[in-house]
Amino acid sequence: MDWQTPEDTVPSAFITEANARAIVGKPPATGAWREGDPVGNRQFQSIGGLALERGGELPSIRVAYETFGTLNATKSNAILVLHALTGDSHLVGDSGPGHPTAGWWGGIVGVGKPIDTDKWFVVAPNMLGGCQGTTGPASLAPNGREWAAGFPFLTIRDQVAAQVAFSDAIGINRWAAIVGGSMGGMQALEWAVGHPDRLDRVGILATPELSSADQIALNSVQVDAISLDPRFAGGEYYGAADGEGPYRGLALARRMALLNYRSPSELNDRFERSWQSGISPLGNGGRYAVESYLDFHGNKFTRRFDANSYITLVNAMNSHDIGRDRGGVAAALSRVSAKALVLGIDTDRLFPVNHQHLIARMLSETIDGGAAVEITSPFGHDGFLIEDEAVGAHLARLLAS
């Protein structure tokens, strides 16, 4: 759900209390991309309105996306890459105006990389409900104000329906591959089940067949952390007189989530019981290094994300059940005709590998003969974003199949 940022590679001793607690002042009311902000490498595509699975509609949707490589004359080399919960369309590239973070899969996508942009035309959209240019709660509604808490409930299927309309709008009738991890993997799996005639291959990384009660429970406390922040104001915080939003609640939700993205062994080995300041842990004051690490990432996150969007996307994840209204998981997965890579991580405590093994067993054609690939990583769920060599090798096999 997250991506590795440069400070993730810095020894814990260098993540200081100062930079953990204050990253150049207070965060803005929202970290969403807004009209008038630098566009960066984004392109935009309007796809019209969309009737939603649980009722209601969005009268007009705009999708922000980025592309890498060149589309061939027959349009047969297009790959759709779908990001995770807190990702966006900035798949490859430096941070800079319009892009608060560097691309999240630069070790996988690019010239000479496993998804080689000398061969493939890669499209990375920001998902519906997101906050980096695609229509979401921070976008303007027909009344000229932000949708805010009035943004309708979305499901994974709604997000894929928007991606299908987006594909039509940019002229891609069939994808050579659709690849996604975590929440993006839910969408890739939904594509393969709901639109089997629209893709040749599918890469399903660190993704379950449904969101379990345990996973929904983990999401629920993150939503509460945001909604109980007094500055959340029922979701109507964009025009706050003091310019402040629910950054404390959003940062806390991020800290909670990060504990699910990484493994216990990684945190224990990396931080041990190291102390962040010179004050004895037996006295008052000071912090453990792991606390500063969590604070740093929580505070940084509030500068690039939107609280309403986080709640919208988490609720969409909770809706995920590939077998819903399809006769169950096995019946749904029997519809898949794409060649599939199903990949799990042995230390993933968010979506444990038993989910990926179940999916692989029920698919008719995987590149590993009905088996899931299980990679070994100390990084837990985030391994699909960090273990470039291992993940890239399996994606290269998928694309060669």
Buried (B, 14 or more C-beta within 10 A) or exposed (E): BBBBBEEBEEEBEEBBBEBBEEBEEBBBBBBBBBEEEEBBBBBEBEBEEBEBBEEEEBEBBBBBBBBBBEBEEEBEBBBBBBBBBBBBBBBBBEBEEBBBBBBBBBBBBBEEBBBBBEBBBBBBBBBBBBBBBBBBBBBEBEEEEBBBBEBBBBBBBBBBBBBBBBBEEBEBEEBBBBBBBBBBBBBBBBBBBBBEEBBBBBBBBBBBBBBBEEBBEBBEEBBBBBBEBEBBBEBBBBEBEEEBBBBBBBBBBBBBBBBBBBBEEBBEEBBEEBBBBEEEEEEEEBBBBBBBBBBBBBBBBBBBBBBBBBBBBBBBBBBBBBBBEBEEBBEBBBBBBBBBBBBBBBBBBBBBBEBBBBBBBBBEEBBBEBBBBBBEBBBBBBBBBBBBEBBBEBBBBBBEB
